[in-house]
Each structure stands twice: as C-alpha cells, then as structure tokens.
C-alpha cells in the first residue's frame, strides 16, 4: 500500500485556442450577419416596387448595354428613362410640362450633387428628336450622363 499513489485526473481541455470548427462557425456567423445587414439596408434604401429600385436597375442595365449600343441610341434610351423617372417621382402633369432647357434646369435643381445638367445634358434634349447621324455624341459623354443619372436617382427622395 505504501507504494500506491493517488489517482490524478487529466487536465481539463483548454478553451483557448478554439478548434478549427469553432473558427469556421464564427466566420460563417459573421458572414451571415453581414449579408443580413446589407440586405436589410438595401431593402430600406430601395424597397420593392419603389421607383428608386426600378430606376437604379434600369440605369445599371443601360450602362451594361452601352458597349452594344451606338452613343445616339444610348442617349435616346437615357433621355426616355430620365423622363420616366421624373414621371414616377413628380407625376405626369408636372413632368410633362418640363421641356427643353427647362427640363435640364429642373434636373440640375433636383440634383444634390449639382451635376451641370444644363451644360452637359444638351444632348438629352437634342438627340432623341434629331434624325440619326445629325447630332454626334461621344460614348464618354453618355457614360458621364449615366453615372450622373445614377447618382441623381440614388439621392432623390419621394
């Protein structure tokens, strides 16, 4: 009996560092929370059925189609799309009364980024009504106007 020793328990497993599975679970949880946050933020900013979401999606689609369209075609599409956005935002009666320079001035007044629509957007009021080839417009000009329209639509409040 003198040669017998007390039984010692094994050391408890340590909590740190966690096993690989815990790290993966933490990473998956963080990714799920980030996706949930971004989804809720997007829905609050652009609710389903709102003209903001529709305008943004249509402007992005036009930007994607830009390489396939001639600059004149893209300018016609952009002009029509901006008109539809204005009708959705302020109503048909008020939007229909905006023509020519008055239309560009209205765009400029409504733009919180103060893009120079009256100077840069002249093609919006000339190209849609001119015969093909009579109003040369550059692809860069169309790209600038599409980007300005995206910013304009994003910053509008109903």
trRosetta pair geometry for C-beta under 8 A, 3 or more apart (Angstrom, degrees):
i j d omega theta_ij theta_ji phi_ij phi_ji
1 4 5.6 -43 -159 13 45 117
15 18 7.1 -11 171 -80 60 75
18 22 3.6 -79 161 72 132 144
18 23 6.2 157 91 -44 111 77
19 22 5.4 102 59 4 68 100
19 23 7.7 -131 104 -1 40 88
20 23 5.6 -56 -154 36 39 112
20 24 6.4 37 152 -18 71 105
21 24 5.7 -54 -148 37 33 111
21 25 6.3 35 153 -20 66 105
22 25 5.6 -52 -146 37 33 113
22 26 6.3 36 153 -20 65 104
23 26 5.7 -54 -149 36 31 113
23 27 6.3 31 153 -18 65 107
24 27 5.6 -53 -146 37 32 112
24 28 6.3 32 155 -18 66 106
25 28 5.8 -54 -144 38 30 110
25 29 6.3 31 155 -19 64 107
26 29 5.8 -56 -146 37 29 111
26 30 6.3 28 156 -18 64 107
27 30 5.8 -54 -146 37 29 110
27 31 6.4 29 155 -18 64 107
28 31 5.7 -54 -147 38 31 111
28 32 6.3 32 154 -20 64 106
29 32 5.7 -54 -146 36 31 111
29 33 6.4 30 155 -18 65 106
30 33 5.8 -54 -147 37 31 110
30 34 6.3 31 154 -19 65 107
31 34 5.7 -54 -146 37 31 111
31 35 6.3 29 156 -16 65 107
32 35 5.9 -55 -145 39 30 109
32 36 6.2 32 155 -20 64 108
33 36 5.7 -55 -146 38 30 113
33 37 6.3 33 154 -20 64 106
34 37 5.7 -54 -148 36 30 112
34 38 6.4 25 156 -14 65 107
35 38 5.8 -55 -143 40 31 107
35 39 6.1 32 157 -20 65 109
36 39 5.8 -56 -145 38 28 112
36 40 6.3 24 159 -15 64 107
37 40 6.1 -58 -146 38 26 106
37 41 6.2 25 156 -17 64 111
38 41 5.7 -55 -143 40 30 112
38 42 6.2 32 157 -21 64 107
39 42 5.8 -55 -147 36 29 110
39 43 6.4 25 156 -16 64 107
40 43 5.8 -56 -147 39 32 110
40 44 6.3 30 155 -18 66 107
41 44 5.9 -56 -146 38 29 109
41 45 6.2 23 157 -14 65 110
42 45 5.8 -59 -143 41 28 107
42 46 6.1 -33 176 41 67 98
43 46 7.1 -78 -126 69 21 60
43 47 6.0 51 179 -104 66 57
43 48 7.4 -18 -139 -24 89 81
44 47 7.2 11 -128 -63 18 84
45 52 7.3 -127 146 130 68 146
46 50 6.0 -153 -165 63 56 124
46 52 4.8 -136 -118 107 82 109
46 53 3.8 120 171 -76 110 88
46 56 6.4 -63 -114 23 148 144
47 50 4.6 91 63 -24 80 122
47 52 7.8 74 33 50 63 114
47 53 6.9 -121 71 -24 32 129
48 53 6.7 -44 -111 42 31 167
49 53 7.5 48 36 47 21 129
50 53 5.1 94 64 7 86 97
50 54 7.1 -161 94 1 46 89
50 158 7.5 -99 -155 -60 108 132
51 54 5.5 -59 -143 46 40 111
51 55 5.6 43 157 -24 73 108
51 85 6.6 133 166 -140 117 65
51 88 3.8 151 -118 142 146 137
51 89 6.2 -148 98 -65 155 69
51 158 7.5 127 39 -97 109 102
52 55 6.0 -58 -144 37 22 108
52 56 6.2 20 158 -17 61 110
52 153 6.6 148 -139 162 61 89
52 154 7.4 85 -160 -117 102 38
52 156 7.0 -165 -98 71 93 97
52 158 7.8 -89 -38 -53 107 97
53 56 5.9 -57 -146 38 27 110
53 57 6.2 24 158 -16 64 110
54 57 5.9 -58 -146 39 28 109
54 58 6.2 22 159 -14 65 110
54 88 7.5 -159 71 -124 129 172
55 58 6.0 -60 -145 40 28 106
55 59 6.1 25 158 -16 65 109
55 81 7.5 126 -142 171 75 99
55 84 8.0 179 -101 99 88 95
55 85 4.7 70 -115 -109 128 113
55 88 7.3 -154 -56 60 112 146
55 153 4.3 -153 126 -155 131 141
56 59 5.9 -58 -145 39 27 108
56 60 6.2 26 156 -17 64 108
56 150 6.8 75 -130 -141 72 80
56 153 5.9 -176 -69 115 69 130
56 154 6.7 75 -93 -78 114 80
57 60 5.8 -56 -146 39 29 110
57 61 6.3 32 154 -21 64 106
58 61 5.5 -49 -145 35 33 113
58 62 6.4 36 153 -20 64 102
58 81 5.6 -175 130 -141 125 125
59 62 5.6 -50 -148 35 33 112
59 63 6.5 36 151 -20 64 103
59 81 6.6 147 -79 148 72 146
59 146 6.2 154 -171 -164 93 85
59 149 5.6 -163 -127 110 134 111
59 150 5.1 173 131 -83 144 80
59 153 6.3 -175 -17 19 150 152
60 63 5.5 -51 -149 34 35 114
60 64 6.5 36 151 -19 65 102
60 150 7.4 82 -64 -108 71 121
61 64 5.7 -53 -150 36 34 111
61 65 6.3 25 154 -13 66 109
62 65 5.7 -60 -144 43 32 107
62 66 6.8 64 150 -57 61 83
62 74 6.7 121 -180 -149 100 86
62 77 5.6 175 -126 124 121 128
62 78 6.3 131 167 -79 156 77
62 81 6.5 -91 -44 -27 150 163
62 146 6.2 -155 104 -126 112 124
63 66 5.6 -19 -160 -21 35 120
63 143 7.7 81 -132 -130 89 71
63 146 5.2 146 -84 156 92 145
63 150 7.7 5 -45 -55 138 131
65 68 5.3 -67 -169 47 68 110
65 69 5.6 52 138 -18 94 113
65 74 7.5 174 102 -103 93 96
65 77 8.0 -38 85 98 133 173
66 69 6.1 -68 -138 42 30 101
66 74 5.6 49 -123 -112 73 145
66 139 7.2 109 171 -158 109 99
66 142 6.7 161 -138 117 114 125
66 143 6.8 73 -158 -85 159 83
66 146 7.2 -88 -76 -23 132 164
69 73 4.2 -130 -171 87 105 119
69 74 4.4 131 104 -56 133 87
69 77 7.1 -55 -150 1 167 138
70 73 4.7 95 52 5 79 102
70 74 7.0 -149 89 -4 40 87
71 74 5.6 -56 -145 40 33 112
71 75 6.2 35 155 -22 67 106
71 137 4.6 -158 135 94 119 92
71 138 6.1 -135 -129 152 163 10
71 139 5.0 -118 -83 -76 112 57
71 141 7.3 65 -165 58 128 96
71 142 5.1 -157 -146 -26 84 136
72 75 5.7 -53 -146 35 31 111
72 76 6.5 33 153 -20 64 103
72 127 5.7 -162 -144 -164 75 118
72 132 6.3 122 123 -134 160 75
72 133 7.7 -63 -51 -53 162 36
72 135 7.0 124 -115 76 107 88
72 137 5.9 134 -80 36 61 115
73 76 5.7 -54 -152 34 32 112
73 77 6.4 31 151 -17 65 106
74 77 5.6 -54 -148 38 33 112
74 78 6.2 33 153 -20 66 107
74 139 7.8 65 40 -127 151 67
74 142 4.6 57 106 -164 128 147
74 146 7.7 -52 169 -56 115 124
75 78 5.6 -52 -143 38 31 112
75 79 6.3 36 155 -22 64 105
75 123 5.3 -71 -152 141 142 116
75 124 6.9 -137 -174 -91 92 50
75 127 4.3 14 114 92 134 161
75 128 7.3 -136 122 -53 88 73
75 137 5.2 20 -42 100 150 169
75 141 8.0 8 -87 106 118 104
75 142 5.6 -106 -66 -102 80 104
75 145 7.5 57 -117 61 78 154
76 79 5.8 -54 -149 34 28 112
76 80 6.5 25 155 -14 63 107
76 127 6.1 -122 -64 125 71 104
76 128 4.8 124 -123 -103 76 77
77 80 5.9 -60 -151 39 29 108
77 81 6.1 28 154 -20 66 111
78 81 5.6 -56 -143 39 30 112
78 82 6.3 31 158 -19 66 105
78 124 6.9 -89 106 -110 102 95
78 142 6.8 180 -15 -153 148 86
78 145 5.9 82 160 118 158 121
78 146 6.1 -106 -108 -82 130 79
78 149 6.5 -157 -160 -28 105 161
79 82 6.0 -55 -149 35 27 109
79 83 6.6 29 152 -19 61 106
79 124 4.6 156 -100 -158 97 75
79 125 7.5 159 -132 -69 128 36
79 127 7.0 -177 -29 71 142 100
79 128 4.7 -116 81 -46 156 132
80 83 5.6 -56 -154 35 33 114
80 84 6.5 31 151 -19 66 104
80 128 7.1 141 -48 -116 83 139
81 84 5.7 -52 -148 35 34 110
81 85 6.4 37 152 -20 65 103
81 149 7.5 69 102 174 115 152
82 85 5.5 -50 -147 35 34 114
82 86 6.4 36 153 -20 65 104
82 107 7.2 -1 -179 -102 133 129
82 124 6.9 -15 42 -153 150 135
82 149 6.0 -103 -85 -127 104 125
83 86 5.7 -55 -150 36 32 111
83 87 6.4 33 152 -20 65 103
83 95 6.8 122 -165 166 68 121
84 87 5.6 -50 -147 34 34 112
84 88 6.4 33 153 -17 65 105
85 88 5.8 -56 -150 38 31 110
85 89 6.1 23 154 -16 66 113
85 149 7.9 153 13 -170 161 104
85 153 6.0 -84 -149 -104 148 109
86 89 5.7 -61 -142 42 30 108
86 90 6.0 -26 179 28 70 106
86 95 4.2 141 126 -127 103 122
86 98 7.0 -90 164 51 154 143
86 106 7.7 65 -131 120 135 131
87 90 7.4 -77 -124 56 17 69
87 91 6.9 -35 -163 149 53 12
87 92 5.2 29 -148 -89 101 61
87 95 4.5 -127 -82 58 59 162
87 96 7.8 53 -99 -48 99 75
89 95 7.8 110 59 -72 81 125
89 156 6.1 -55 -122 168 140 145
89 158 7.0 -139 -138 -123 72 58
90 94 4.7 -85 138 82 112 130
90 95 5.5 138 72 -54 103 92
91 94 5.1 73 71 21 95 100
91 95 6.5 180 85 -5 43 97
92 95 6.0 -67 -137 46 25 105
92 96 5.8 27 167 -27 66 112
93 96 6.2 -57 -147 30 19 109
93 97 7.1 16 155 -18 55 108
94 97 6.1 -61 -161 30 33 112
94 98 7.4 31 149 -24 64 103
95 98 5.9 -55 -159 24 41 112
98 102 5.4 -145 -149 116 66 99
98 103 4.3 112 149 -95 96 72
98 106 5.1 -47 -136 6 140 154
99 102 6.0 37 59 53 46 110
99 103 5.6 0 -134 -35 10 113
99 125 7.7 113 178 -137 60 118
100 103 6.1 133 56 11 26 100
100 104 7.6 -64 138 4 41 97
100 125 5.6 100 -126 -167 39 148
101 104 5.6 -56 -152 40 41 109
101 105 6.1 43 151 -21 71 105
101 118 6.7 44 -155 -135 83 99
101 125 7.5 -98 -57 18 41 174
102 105 5.6 -52 -145 37 31 113
102 106 6.4 36 153 -23 63 103
103 106 5.8 -53 -152 32 29 112
103 107 6.7 31 150 -18 63 103
103 124 7.6 -135 114 113 124 118
103 125 6.3 146 61 -84 129 119
104 107 5.5 -49 -150 34 36 114
104 108 6.4 35 152 -18 65 105
104 117 4.7 -173 -168 131 80 99
104 118 4.6 123 131 -95 120 58
104 121 5.0 172 -125 83 111 122
104 122 7.4 0 -86 -81 158 46
104 124 6.9 142 -86 64 98 123
104 125 6.6 -81 -41 -26 111 129
105 108 5.6 -55 -148 38 33 112
105 109 6.3 34 153 -20 66 105
105 117 7.6 -169 -72 85 18 113
105 118 5.8 37 -76 -77 64 117
106 109 5.7 -54 -145 36 32 110
106 110 6.2 21 158 -12 65 112
107 110 6.1 -67 -147 43 26 104
107 111 6.2 31 155 -33 65 112
107 117 4.1 -173 96 -159 116 172
107 121 6.6 0 76 30 152 174
107 152 7.0 -13 -168 -144 90 155
108 111 5.7 -54 -143 25 29 115
108 114 7.2 41 -168 -147 79 53
108 115 7.1 -127 -116 78 70 63
108 116 6.9 14 -115 -144 119 31
108 117 4.2 -143 -61 36 85 108
108 118 5.6 -30 -37 -22 147 92
110 152 7.0 67 108 -162 96 105
110 156 6.8 15 165 -105 111 100
111 114 5.9 159 105 -72 100 20
111 115 5.1 -82 160 29 157 87
111 117 6.6 149 -10 -29 145 119
111 148 7.4 -7 -136 178 143 98
111 151 7.6 58 -154 106 100 99
111 152 4.9 -53 -110 -110 93 100
111 155 7.4 80 -152 72 51 133
112 155 4.6 -125 31 157 121 145
113 148 7.4 -150 81 -144 133 78
113 151 5.2 -2 -5 141 153 134
113 152 7.2 -105 29 -75 111 64
113 155 6.7 166 -24 -6 93 161
115 120 6.9 -71 162 44 94 139
115 148 4.2 114 -145 -148 167 124
115 151 7.1 126 -39 75 131 128
115 152 6.9 -79 22 -62 132 107
116 119 4.2 -11 147 38 120 111
116 120 5.2 105 89 -5 87 101
116 121 7.9 -168 117 -4 58 89
117 120 6.4 -67 -119 57 24 89
117 121 4.2 -6 -168 4 67 138
117 124 7.9 -28 -169 22 93 145
117 148 7.5 171 -82 144 82 143
118 121 6.8 -17 -66 45 13 99
118 122 7.8 44 173 -63 40 77
119 122 7.3 -37 178 -29 22 100
120 141 7.3 -174 -170 -153 87 90
120 144 6.5 -99 -174 118 136 128
120 145 6.7 -179 139 -81 109 88
120 148 7.4 115 99 -14 144 165
121 124 4.5 -15 178 8 91 123
121 125 7.4 71 135 -8 86 91
121 145 6.3 117 -103 -119 81 117
122 125 6.5 -70 -166 42 43 96
122 126 6.1 14 151 -2 78 119
123 126 5.8 -71 -133 51 36 98
123 127 4.8 28 180 -21 81 118
123 135 6.5 147 -134 153 84 124
123 137 4.8 91 -140 -108 148 127
123 141 6.4 86 7 139 152 134
123 145 7.6 -109 64 -49 114 156
124 127 7.1 -25 -97 32 14 103
124 128 7.5 10 -179 -11 43 111
124 145 7.0 172 -60 -154 109 147
125 128 7.5 -54 -145 31 20 103
125 129 7.7 -13 166 12 50 117
126 129 6.8 -92 -163 49 31 92
126 130 5.7 22 160 -28 75 123
126 135 5.1 163 126 -121 109 152
127 130 5.9 -64 -133 32 28 110
127 135 4.7 -143 -94 92 68 140
127 137 5.8 -12 -86 -34 139 142
130 134 4.4 -135 167 77 116 116
130 135 4.4 107 61 -16 160 117
131 134 4.9 76 64 -11 79 128
133 136 7.9 7 -164 -72 43 72
137 141 5.6 -114 -175 72 84 133
137 142 6.4 86 141 -51 116 96
138 141 4.5 101 61 0 84 101
138 142 7.2 -149 98 -3 49 83
139 142 5.6 -54 -153 36 37 112
139 143 6.3 40 149 -21 68 105
140 143 5.5 -51 -146 36 33 113
140 144 6.4 36 153 -20 65 103
141 144 5.8 -51 -149 34 31 112
141 145 6.5 27 154 -15 64 107
142 145 5.8 -59 -149 39 31 109
142 146 6.3 32 153 -21 66 105
143 146 5.8 -53 -146 35 31 110
143 147 6.4 29 156 -16 64 106
144 147 5.9 -57 -150 38 30 109
144 148 6.2 28 153 -17 65 108
145 148 5.6 -53 -143 40 33 111
145 149 6.1 36 154 -22 65 105
146 149 5.6 -53 -146 36 31 112
146 150 6.5 36 152 -22 64 101
147 150 5.6 -49 -150 31 33 113
147 151 6.6 30 152 -14 64 103
148 151 5.8 -54 -150 39 34 109
148 152 6.0 37 150 -23 67 108
149 152 5.4 -51 -141 38 33 115
149 153 6.1 30 159 -17 66 105
150 153 6.1 -56 -144 38 26 106
150 154 6.2 27 156 -21 62 110
151 154 5.7 -57 -146 36 29 112
151 155 6.2 14 161 -9 65 114
152 155 6.3 -70 -148 42 23 101
152 156 6.7 35 155 -41 62 103
153 156 5.9 -44 -149 10 33 117
